């Protein structure tokens, strides 16, 4: 049985396509944006499957728990929301795309990830990221990045932005000659970090930003017992508020 709500006939048709004979609840608002659910007894058992079934503007509610080797690509606007606690994505094998556990973003897209714990990213070249940013606007709320070859690795997007709130980056870095970091952001328009904790990077930097504008406020940056080379590195210069 499925519940379909909303006034849009297109939305209802899309809901029927998603249902495909399965038995689950799917709530759709009048604007056509769907809420999909992941976890035991939910619509989907993996985040990857839910992302694959989603469309631009949808929200995916992920029940608290551990999702091993749940690799996926986000190529449109989307919100991932942990429900009932932390949703942990743990990699115990190399990322199949050679990039990251989560590869996300295209220019113009808006992606939000809330309440996740992401660890274990590895790839053949030693540059495996928990999240690989590839453009658009990415917002992270209460996300813990740890024990990855690279925490977050950001590509260039001259109009892009990354916003990090109340998050933690720790023990990331391959540990060779410092080419991997807790956070590495390419040439984007704006990096904003608020209320977050960066510590114990492995040889690389705690924060490395090539953004045109970098704003870091109310945050802690400590090497502790780690081997980080820089606390903050802004190799392209730009405008900085720290």
NUBA-814417 format. One line per field, with one value per residue (C-alpha): residue number from 1; x, y, z. Coordinates in steps of 0.05 Angstrom, whole numbers, m for minus. Layout:
REM residues N
k = (NUM,...)
X = (X,...)
Y = (Y,...)
Z = (Z,...)
***
This chain:
REM residues 242
k = (1,2,3,4,5,6,7,8,9,10,11,12,13,14,15,16,17,18,19,20,21,22,23,24,25,26,27,28,29,30,31,32,33,34,35,36,37,38,39,40,41,42,43,44,45,46,47,48,49,50,51,52,53,54,55,56,57,58,59,60,61,62,63,64,65,66,67,68,69,70,71,72,73,74,75,76,77,78,79,80,81,82,83,84,85,86,87,88,89,90,91,92,93,94,95,96,97,98,99,100,101,102,103,104,105,106,107,108,109,110,111,112,113,114,115,116,117,118,119,120,121,122,123,124,125,126,127,128,129,130,131,132,133,134,135,136,137,138,139,140,141,142,143,144,145,146,147,148,149,150,151,152,153,154,155,156,157,158,159,160,161,162,163,164,165,166,167,168,169,170,171,172,173,174,175,176,177,178,179,180,181,182,183,184,185,186,187,188,189,190,191,192,193,194,195,196,197,198,199,200,201,202,203,204,205,206,207,208,209,210,211,212,213,214,215,216,217,218,219,220,221,222,223,224,225,226,227,228,229,230,231,232,233,234,235,236,237,238,239,240,241,242)
X = (0,25,2,7,m8,m5,m43,3,m18,54,76,26,48,120,101,69,132,175,129,134,93,131,95,116,97,116,96,97,81,43,109,126,185,186,210,242,264,323,333,305,232,235,227,301,354,413,424,451,384,346,392,384,308,307,296,319,294,277,294,320,309,361,347,403,449,509,509,572,602,543,577,536,536,490,480,422,395,381,378,404,376,394,334,334,409,472,473,542,571,632,676,714,732,757,709,688,692,763,741,699,645,599,613,567,552,544,544,478,457,442,460,453,478,456,475,523,588,632,695,742,749,806,824,882,918,913,867,800,752,692,659,683,652,645,606,545,526,542,518,542,509,534,576,636,692,745,797,793,850,819,763,728,761,732,740,737,672,679,606,606,601,614,583,605,567,578,619,684,743,794,848,841,901,938,1002,1053,1082,1024,983,919,882,824,793,816,773,789,777,705,670,660,680,644,661,623,624,667,727,787,842,895,905,954,1014,970,933,875,843,867,825,835,767,761,729,744,706,722,687,675,715,773,834,884,940,936,976,971,1024,990,1036,991,931,903,933,905,953,912,905,836,793,797,761,786)
Y = (0,70,139,193,264,330,364,353,299,296,284,228,196,200,167,110,102,99,50,m2,m52,m43,m32,31,102,160,231,282,355,398,424,354,344,274,248,180,137,90,38,m27,m34,31,42,30,m9,30,104,92,62,121,171,134,138,212,274,345,377,312,296,228,210,160,122,120,60,36,31,m7,7,50,89,137,197,258,295,341,383,337,335,276,277,229,210,185,192,189,154,122,106,61,39,m26,m31,18,67,36,103,116,181,179,148,205,240,299,364,396,471,501,443,451,392,388,331,330,285,236,200,181,140,92,122,93,89,63,129,144,203,173,224,217,269,292,359,373,438,476,492,441,449,403,404,360,314,275,260,213,162,175,186,254,285,329,342,399,412,480,517,593,602,545,547,500,513,472,479,443,389,351,331,285,234,244,240,185,203,204,273,316,317,296,335,339,390,412,461,482,548,563,628,618,570,582,543,556,521,463,423,405,363,309,311,259,298,343,406,415,464,480,529,559,594,666,679,638,652,611,630,600,539,499,478,435,387,351,287,291,308,363,409,471,489,534,541,592,582,625,683,714,745,712,723,679)
Z = (0,m15,6,m47,m26,m64,m119,m178,m227,m251,m179,m171,m237,m214,m148,m185,m227,m164,m130,m186,m147,m81,m16,20,39,m6,12,m43,m34,m83,m112,m136,m89,m59,8,2,61,73,126,154,133,92,17,4,40,11,3,m67,m89,m61,m94,m160,m154,m135,m175,m167,m102,m66,6,27,100,123,187,238,229,190,115,93,24,3,m53,m96,m142,m133,m198,m180,m123,m63,13,53,124,180,222,293,303,262,194,185,117,126,68,76,3,m49,m81,m148,m185,m161,m128,m65,m22,m43,m108,m114,m149,m216,m230,m206,m162,m87,m43,33,77,149,207,175,195,135,141,106,37,m4,m78,m119,m123,m49,m57,m37,m7,39,m6,m75,m91,m166,m168,m145,m74,m20,53,108,176,233,190,217,167,194,174,100,52,41,81,31,m36,m76,m150,m183,m196,m202,m180,m129,m53,5,73,134,199,265,233,249,206,238,221,146,99,62,100,44,30,52,m12,22,76,125,77,8,m30,m102,m137,m117,m100,m26,30,97,160,225,292,268,293,250,281,274,198,174,146,102,122,169,120,50,10,m59,m55,m75,m7,55,120,182,247,316,299,330,291,328,308,375,366,291,239,200,161,161,203,147,78,28,m31,m80,m31,m41,13,82,148,204)
***
